[in-house]
């Protein structure tokens, strides 16, 4: 019993000896804070320019599309899948993505974007398939934080062509299609 009392007295002495000292009145503590960047992001309801990639003279060109702010991943891809605008057509731009292709879902998994498209996407083949896939990959990797794209058709994983002509089951990125991008 004496050892228990002695242990409790020691514990009390240690606890009070390690406590935070109290001041008699409040003290002002100054903390240096970096100022916030002076950028003014667009407000809800405004619009923002978003890059998408289209085909021109067998090369991929980046163009801007104006979308409501903040643009969702689905809205970016729906804009791409809508085809070309009249102004883009006048500039000799086109899309290789088959008409009626729909976005089923777009899911961000770390720095990889899982893009699930409708079966209409499978109707494209050959070099046009390469351009269609590249349009989606380059548009996706222009989104901050996205480095790779994984494809599904109606929920099932699918192989996609890369710039070398090979088929890839793995997620693909900008480097796989860089040779198709127009350089000015």
C-alpha positions in Angstrom: 0.0 0.0 0.0 2.9 2.4 0.9 4.4 1.8 -2.5 1.1 2.6 -4.2 0.9 5.9 -2.3 4.6 6.7 -3.1 3.9 5.9 -6.8 0.9 8.3 -6.8 2.9 11.1 -5.1 5.7 10.7 -7.7 3.3 10.7 -10.5 1.7 13.9 -9.2 5.1 15.6 -8.8 6.1 14.6 -12.3 2.8 15.9 -13.8 3.0 19.3 -12.1 6.7 19.6 -12.9 6.0 19.0 -16.7 3.0 21.3 -17.0 2.9 24.4 -19.1 3.6 27.5 -17.1 0.8 30.0 -16.7 1.2 33.7 -17.4 -0.5 36.2 -15.1 -2.2 37.8 -18.1 -2.7 36.9 -21.8 0.3 37.4 -24.1 0.2 38.4 -27.8 1.8 35.8 -30.0 2.9 36.9 -33.5 2.8 34.3 -36.2 4.2 35.1 -39.7 1.8 34.0 -42.4 2.5 34.0 -46.1 0.0 36.2 -48.0 -2.5 34.4 -50.2 -1.7 34.5 -53.9 -3.4 37.3 -55.7 -5.0 35.1 -58.3 -8.7 35.6 -58.7 -10.2 32.2 -59.6 -13.4 32.4 -61.6 -16.6 32.5 -59.4 -19.4 30.0 -59.6 -21.5 30.9 -62.6 -18.7 32.5 -64.6 -17.0 30.7 -67.5 -13.4 29.4 -67.9 -11.4 28.3 -70.9 -10.6 24.6 -70.9 -8.1 23.0 -73.4 -9.3 20.1 -75.6 -7.5 18.5 -78.5 -8.8 18.2 -82.0 -7.3 16.9 -85.3 -5.9 19.2 -88.0 -3.8 18.0 -90.9 -3.1 14.6 -89.2 -1.8 16.4 -86.1 -3.5 17.2 -82.8 -4.1 20.8 -81.9 -5.0 22.3 -78.6 -8.0 24.6 -78.7 -9.9 26.3 -75.9 -13.5 25.7 -75.1 -15.4 28.0 -72.8 -17.2 26.0 -70.0 -19.1 27.1 -66.9 -16.9 27.5 -63.9 -15.9 25.3 -62.2 -15.9 22.7 -65.0 -16.5 19.1 -64.0 -14.5 16.3 -65.5 -17.7 15.0 -67.2 -18.4 18.5 -68.7 -14.9 18.7 -70.2 -15.3 15.3 -71.9 -18.9 16.0 -73.0 -17.6 19.1 -74.6 -14.9 17.2 -76.4 -17.4 14.5 -77.5 -19.8 17.1 -78.8 -17.6 17.4 -81.9 -16.3 20.6 -83.5 -17.9 24.0 -83.4 -18.5 26.0 -86.5 -15.5 28.2 -85.9 -13.3 25.1 -85.4 -14.6 23.5 -88.6 -13.8 26.8 -90.4 -10.3 26.4 -89.1 -10.0 23.0 -90.6 -10.3 21.2 -87.3 -12.1 17.9 -86.9 -12.6 15.1 -84.4 -11.8 11.4 -84.8 -14.1 10.5 -82.0 -17.2 8.7 -83.4 -20.5 10.5 -83.3 -22.9 9.4 -80.6 -20.1 8.4 -78.3 -21.2 9.2 -74.7 -19.4 9.6 -71.4 -20.6 7.0 -69.0 -18.3 8.0 -66.2 -15.1 9.8 -65.5 -13.4 8.8 -62.2 -10.2 10.3 -60.8 -8.0 7.7 -59.0 -4.9 9.6 -57.8 -3.2 11.0 -60.9 -5.0 8.5 -63.2 -8.4 9.2 -64.9 -10.6 6.3 -65.6 -12.7 7.2 -68.6 -15.7 4.9 -69.3 -17.2 5.5 -72.8 -20.2 4.1 -74.6 -19.8 1.2 -77.1 -20.1 3.7 -80.0 -16.4 4.6 -79.4 -15.5 1.1 -80.6 -16.8 1.9 -84.1 -13.6 3.8 -85.0 -10.6 1.9 -86.2 -7.1 2.2 -87.7 -5.4 5.6 -87.6 -8.6 7.3 -86.7 -8.8 5.2 -83.5 -5.3 6.4 -82.6 -6.3 10.0 -83.0 -9.6 9.5 -81.1 -7.7 7.9 -78.1 -5.1 10.6 -78.3 -7.7 13.4 -78.3 -9.1 12.0 -75.0 -5.7 11.3 -73.4 -4.2 14.7 -74.3 -7.4 16.5 -73.1 -7.3 14.5 -69.8 -3.6 15.1 -69.1 -4.1 18.9 -69.6 -6.2 18.8 -66.4 -4.1 19.6 -63.4 -3.1 16.5 -61.5 -3.9 14.0 -64.2 -1.0 12.1 -65.7 -2.5 8.9 -67.0 -5.8 7.7 -68.6 -7.3 4.3 -68.3 -10.1 3.4 -70.8 -13.3 1.3 -70.4 -16.1 0.7 -72.8 -19.4 0.3 -71.0 -17.7 -0.7 -67.8 -15.2 -3.2 -69.3 -11.5 -2.5 -69.6 -10.3 -2.1 -73.2 -6.9 -1.9 -74.9 -6.0 1.3 -76.7 -3.4 2.1 -79.4 -0.4 4.2 -78.6 1.7 6.3 -80.9 4.0 3.4 -81.7 1.1 1.4 -83.1 1.1 -1.1 -80.2 -2.0 -1.8 -78.1 -1.7 -1.0 -74.4 -3.7 -2.5 -71.5 -2.0 -0.2 -69.1 -3.0 3.4 -68.4 -1.5 5.8 -71.1 -0.3 9.4 -70.9 0.9 12.4 -72.8 4.2 10.8 -73.8 2.4 8.0 -75.6 1.0 10.5 -78.1 3.4 13.4 -78.0 4.6 12.6 -81.6 1.0 13.4 -82.8 0.9 16.9 -81.3 1.4 19.8 -83.8 4.4 22.0 -83.0 4.4 25.6 -83.9 
